[in-house]
């Protein structure tokens, strides 16, 4: 029996460290076999696809060899809920049982962290979708002042479904990056620094493929290089990868642009009186366009979408209102970095809308 097999057999045995420290643990032969296969794949720098039934103990089966491997490890989960469970419960339990001095970090997409810049803008604007949001924003402000991570999942007093969250978090489009006045205290940047320094980083599939996409575009990566990458719930990968490496345009992007541009009017360029009329016109054009579809989020073959009554006229009107907003933003872009960000997004969306309408073989439309 090899040393690797012997070591793992001891770890997973009824007298091993897992049994000694984890309540309710019981030894399973299938779990040991899976752990050995994973350990050998890590040692040999090989790929492995493993499938095991419910109750096998898959999480411990990959955590033990991952923590004992001694290299940098990225673990990607199918959902944020599983990501939280892995980071807060399973990883600490196995690390403590094995007594290995590895550092761990968790990294989520930027929309999961409170953004100081957008929180400040939301507080200044004072316009919310509901009374609850007006209450929630003060709780979020207090949380941001005292939290070490800014991870919104830690603020249980504000539901994840609350409509205030998009106003106080950032997206790839509206993040100000190094030009942001709050860059040094940014929760996203701090989370990335911790991830770069950690031995084991827990992410989710969406963030993993966002990192791959950025590397392909020549942009600085989100995740560190790793010796080992483990995908939990790997059957979800094709759908997630398809979403990232396909092309998709959404009316939500237009609505967010109109919202952010209007916020800039209220907070920084109040003398640009043409701006609120332009943002309102774009919002109305987008809503009218959405009404063409039978239900919100309709997903249709492009031929059927183009055949819908008033589709083309509503689409063209949406383009016109976007162009009008773009022209106004261009005259104001030099005044404020956030306004310039809105202008750049407007330009990119103009190109996207025009390219979609003129594309020779678009496969799918989703609004």
LUMZA-895922 format. One record per residue (C-alpha): x, y, z; residue number from 1. Coordinates in steps of 0.5 Angstrom, whole numbers, always signed. Layout:
[[X, Y, Z], NUM]
...
***
This chain:
[[+0, +0, +0], 1]
[[+3, +7, -2], 2]
[[+4, +12, +3], 3]
[[-1, +17, +0], 4]
[[-6, +11, +1], 5]
[[-4, +9, +8], 6]
[[-5, +17, +10], 7]
[[-12, +18, +7], 8]
[[-14, +11, +10], 9]
[[-12, +13, +17], 10]
[[-15, +20, +16], 11]
[[-22, +17, +14], 12]
[[-22, +11, +19], 13]
[[-26, +11, +25], 14]
[[-20, +12, +29], 15]
[[-17, +18, +25], 16]
[[-17, +26, +26], 17]
[[-24, +27, +23], 18]
[[-28, +22, +27], 19]
[[-24, +25, +33], 20]
[[-26, +32, +32], 21]
[[-33, +32, +28], 22]
[[-39, +30, +31], 23]
[[-43, +24, +28], 24]
[[-37, +23, +23], 25]
[[-37, +15, +20], 26]
[[-32, +12, +16], 27]
[[-34, +10, +9], 28]
[[-30, +6, +4], 29]
[[-33, +10, -2], 30]
[[-31, +16, +1], 31]
[[-24, +14, +2], 32]
[[-24, +11, -5], 33]
[[-26, +18, -8], 34]
[[-21, +22, -4], 35]
[[-15, +17, -6], 36]
[[-17, +18, -14], 37]
[[-17, +26, -12], 38]
[[-10, +26, -9], 39]
[[-7, +22, -14], 40]
[[-10, +27, -19], 41]
[[-7, +33, -16], 42]
[[+0, +29, -15], 43]
[[+0, +27, -22], 44]
[[-3, +34, -25], 45]
[[-8, +30, -28], 46]
[[-16, +32, -29], 47]
[[-21, +28, -26], 48]
[[-29, +27, -26], 49]
[[-32, +24, -20], 50]
[[-39, +22, -19], 51]
[[-42, +19, -13], 52]
[[-48, +18, -9], 53]
[[-52, +22, -4], 54]
[[-49, +20, +3], 55]
[[-42, +19, +0], 56]
[[-39, +25, +3], 57]
[[-36, +28, -3], 58]
[[-34, +35, +0], 59]
[[-29, +32, +5], 60]
[[-27, +27, +0], 61]
[[-24, +33, -4], 62]
[[-22, +38, +2], 63]
[[-18, +33, +5], 64]
[[-13, +32, -1], 65]
[[-14, +39, -3], 66]
[[-11, +41, +4], 67]
[[-6, +36, +5], 68]
[[-3, +38, -2], 69]
[[+1, +44, +0], 70]
[[+0, +48, -6], 71]
[[-5, +53, -8], 72]
[[-12, +51, -9], 73]
[[-19, +54, -12], 74]
[[-25, +51, -10], 75]
[[-31, +53, -14], 76]
[[-38, +52, -12], 77]
[[-45, +52, -16], 78]
[[-48, +57, -11], 79]
[[-47, +62, -7], 80]
[[-51, +58, -1], 81]
[[-46, +52, -2], 82]
[[-40, +57, -2], 83]
[[-42, +60, +4], 84]
[[-43, +53, +7], 85]
[[-36, +51, +5], 86]
[[-32, +57, +7], 87]
[[-36, +58, +14], 88]
[[-37, +50, +16], 89]
[[-34, +45, +12], 90]
[[-27, +48, +11], 91]
[[-26, +50, +18], 92]
[[-28, +43, +21], 93]
[[-23, +39, +16], 94]
[[-17, +44, +17], 95]
[[-18, +44, +25], 96]
[[-18, +36, +24], 97]
[[-12, +36, +20], 98]
[[-8, +41, +24], 99]
[[-6, +44, +17], 100]
[[-3, +51, +17], 101]
[[-7, +53, +11], 102]
[[-10, +60, +10], 103]
[[-17, +60, +7], 104]
[[-21, +66, +3], 105]
[[-28, +67, +0], 106]
[[-29, +71, -6], 107]
[[-35, +73, -9], 108]
[[-38, +77, -15], 109]
[[-37, +85, -14], 110]
[[-45, +85, -13], 111]
[[-45, +81, -7], 112]
[[-41, +87, -3], 113]
[[-43, +94, -1], 114]
[[-40, +99, -5], 115]
[[-38, +106, -1], 116]
[[-39, +110, -7], 117]
[[-46, +108, -9], 118]
[[-48, +107, -2], 119]
[[-46, +115, -1], 120]
[[-50, +116, -8], 121]
[[-56, +113, -5], 122]
[[-56, +116, +1], 123]
[[-55, +123, -2], 124]
[[-60, +122, -7], 125]
[[-65, +120, -2], 126]
[[-70, +116, -7], 127]
[[-72, +109, -6], 128]
[[-77, +104, -9], 129]
[[-80, +103, -2], 130]
[[-81, +105, +5], 131]
[[-77, +99, +7], 132]
[[-71, +101, +3], 133]
[[-71, +108, +6], 134]
[[-70, +104, +13], 135]
[[-65, +99, +10], 136]
[[-60, +104, +7], 137]
[[-59, +106, +14], 138]
[[-58, +99, +17], 139]
[[-53, +98, +11], 140]
[[-49, +104, +12], 141]
[[-48, +102, +19], 142]
[[-46, +95, +17], 143]
[[-41, +98, +12], 144]
[[-38, +102, +17], 145]
[[-37, +96, +22], 146]
[[-36, +90, +17], 147]
[[-29, +87, +16], 148]
[[-32, +84, +9], 149]
[[-38, +88, +7], 150]
[[-41, +82, +4], 151]
[[-48, +83, +4], 152]
[[-50, +76, +6], 153]
[[-47, +78, +13], 154]
[[-53, +83, +14], 155]
[[-59, +79, +15], 156]
[[-63, +85, +17], 157]
[[-64, +86, +10], 158]
[[-67, +81, +6], 159]
[[-62, +79, +0], 160]
[[-69, +80, -5], 161]
[[-69, +88, -2], 162]
[[-69, +93, -8], 163]
[[-64, +97, -5], 164]
[[-58, +92, -6], 165]
[[-57, +94, -13], 166]
[[-57, +102, -11], 167]
[[-51, +100, -6], 168]
[[-47, +95, -10], 169]
[[-43, +96, -16], 170]
[[-43, +92, -23], 171]
[[-37, +91, -28], 172]
[[-40, +97, -32], 173]
[[-41, +102, -26], 174]
[[-35, +101, -22], 175]
[[-30, +107, -22], 176]
[[-24, +103, -21], 177]
[[-18, +106, -19], 178]
[[-21, +113, -20], 179]
[[-26, +112, -14], 180]
[[-25, +116, -8], 181]
[[-26, +110, -4], 182]
[[-22, +105, -7], 183]
[[-17, +104, -1], 184]
[[-23, +102, +3], 185]
[[-26, +98, -3], 186]
[[-29, +91, +0], 187]
[[-28, +88, -7], 188]
[[-21, +90, -7], 189]
[[-20, +88, +0], 190]
[[-23, +81, -2], 191]
[[-19, +80, -8], 192]
[[-12, +82, -4], 193]
[[-14, +76, +1], 194]
[[-16, +71, -4], 195]
[[-9, +73, -7], 196]
[[-5, +71, -1], 197]
[[-9, +65, +1], 198]
[[-7, +58, +0], 199]
[[-15, +56, -1], 200]
[[-20, +60, -4], 201]
[[-27, +59, -5], 202]
[[-31, +62, -11], 203]
[[-37, +60, -15], 204]
[[-38, +58, -22], 205]
[[-40, +65, -24], 206]
[[-34, +68, -21], 207]
[[-29, +63, -24], 208]
[[-31, +64, -31], 209]
[[-32, +72, -30], 210]
[[-24, +71, -29], 211]
[[-23, +67, -35], 212]
[[-26, +72, -39], 213]
[[-22, +77, -37], 214]
[[-16, +74, -38], 215]
[[-18, +72, -45], 216]
[[-19, +80, -46], 217]
[[-12, +81, -43], 218]
[[-15, +84, -37], 219]
[[-12, +83, -30], 220]
[[-15, +77, -27], 221]
[[-19, +76, -21], 222]
[[-17, +70, -18], 223]
[[-10, +68, -17], 224]
[[-6, +62, -21], 225]
[[-7, +55, -17], 226]
[[-4, +48, -17], 227]
[[-11, +45, -16], 228]
[[-18, +47, -19], 229]
[[-24, +43, -16], 230]
[[-31, +44, -19], 231]
[[-36, +42, -14], 232]
[[-43, +41, -17], 233]
[[-39, +41, -24], 234]
[[-45, +39, -28], 235]
[[-47, +46, -28], 236]
[[-41, +48, -32], 237]
[[-44, +48, -39], 238]
[[-49, +53, -37], 239]
[[-45, +58, -34], 240]
[[-39, +57, -39], 241]
[[-45, +58, -44], 242]
[[-47, +65, -41], 243]
[[-40, +68, -40], 244]
[[-38, +66, -47], 245]
[[-44, +67, -51], 246]
[[-46, +74, -53], 247]
[[-52, +77, -49], 248]
[[-55, +84, -49], 249]
[[-61, +86, -44], 250]
[[-65, +92, -43], 251]
[[-63, +92, -35], 252]
[[-57, +95, -38], 253]
[[-60, +101, -41], 254]
[[-65, +102, -35], 255]
[[-59, +101, -30], 256]
[[-55, +107, -35], 257]
[[-61, +111, -34], 258]
[[-62, +110, -27], 259]
[[-54, +112, -26], 260]
[[-54, +118, -30], 261]
[[-60, +121, -27], 262]
[[-56, +120, -20], 263]
[[-51, +124, -23], 264]
[[-55, +129, -25], 265]
[[-58, +130, -18], 266]
[[-51, +129, -14], 267]
[[-46, +132, -19], 268]
[[-49, +136, -25], 269]
[[-55, +139, -23], 270]
[[-54, +145, -28], 271]
[[-55, +140, -34], 272]
[[-63, +141, -34], 273]
[[-63, +136, -41], 274]
[[-61, +130, -37], 275]
[[-67, +128, -33], 276]
[[-71, +129, -39], 277]
[[-67, +124, -43], 278]
[[-66, +119, -38], 279]
[[-74, +119, -37], 280]
[[-75, +118, -44], 281]
[[-70, +112, -45], 282]
[[-73, +109, -39], 283]
[[-80, +110, -42], 284]
[[-77, +107, -49], 285]
[[-75, +101, -45], 286]
[[-81, +99, -42], 287]
[[-85, +100, -48], 288]
[[-80, +95, -51], 289]
[[-81, +90, -46], 290]
[[-89, +91, -47], 291]
[[-88, +88, -54], 292]
[[-86, +81, -50], 293]
[[-92, +76, -47], 294]
[[-88, +76, -41], 295]
[[-82, +79, -37], 296]
[[-76, +75, -39], 297]
[[-79, +72, -45], 298]
[[-74, +68, -49], 299]
[[-75, +67, -56], 300]
[[-72, +65, -63], 301]
[[-70, +71, -66], 302]
[[-74, +70, -72], 303]
[[-80, +70, -67], 304]
[[-78, +76, -64], 305]
[[-77, +80, -70], 306]
[[-84, +78, -72], 307]
[[-87, +81, -66], 308]
[[-92, +87, -67], 309]
[[-88, +94, -67], 310]
[[-82, +90, -65], 311]
[[-78, +94, -70], 312]
[[-81, +101, -69], 313]
[[-80, +100, -61], 314]
[[-73, +98, -62], 315]
[[-71, +104, -66], 316]
[[-74, +108, -61], 317]
[[-70, +105, -56], 318]
[[-64, +106, -60], 319]
[[-66, +114, -61], 320]
[[-67, +115, -54], 321]
[[-60, +112, -52], 322]
[[-57, +116, -57], 323]
[[-60, +122, -54], 324]
[[-58, +121, -47], 325]
[[-51, +119, -50], 326]
[[-50, +126, -53], 327]
[[-52, +129, -47], 328]
[[-47, +125, -43], 329]
[[-41, +127, -48], 330]
[[-42, +134, -46], 331]
[[-41, +133, -39], 332]
[[-36, +127, -39], 333]
[[-30, +131, -37], 334]
[[-34, +134, -31], 335]
[[-34, +128, -26], 336]
[[-31, +121, -27], 337]
[[-38, +118, -26], 338]
[[-41, +121, -31], 339]
[[-35, +119, -36], 340]
[[-37, +112, -34], 341]
[[-44, +113, -36], 342]
[[-42, +116, -42], 343]
[[-37, +110, -44], 344]
[[-43, +105, -42], 345]
[[-48, +109, -47], 346]
[[-43, +109, -53], 347]
[[-42, +101, -52], 348]
[[-49, +100, -51], 349]
[[-50, +104, -58], 350]
[[-45, +99, -61], 351]
[[-48, +93, -58], 352]
[[-56, +95, -60], 353]
[[-53, +97, -67], 354]
[[-49, +90, -68], 355]
[[-55, +86, -66], 356]
[[-60, +89, -70], 357]
[[-55, +88, -76], 358]
[[-52, +81, -74], 359]
[[-53, +76, -80], 360]
[[-54, +70, -76], 361]
[[-56, +72, -68], 362]
[[-59, +65, -65], 363]
[[-63, +68, -59], 364]
[[-66, +74, -56], 365]
[[-67, +75, -49], 366]
[[-70, +81, -46], 367]
***
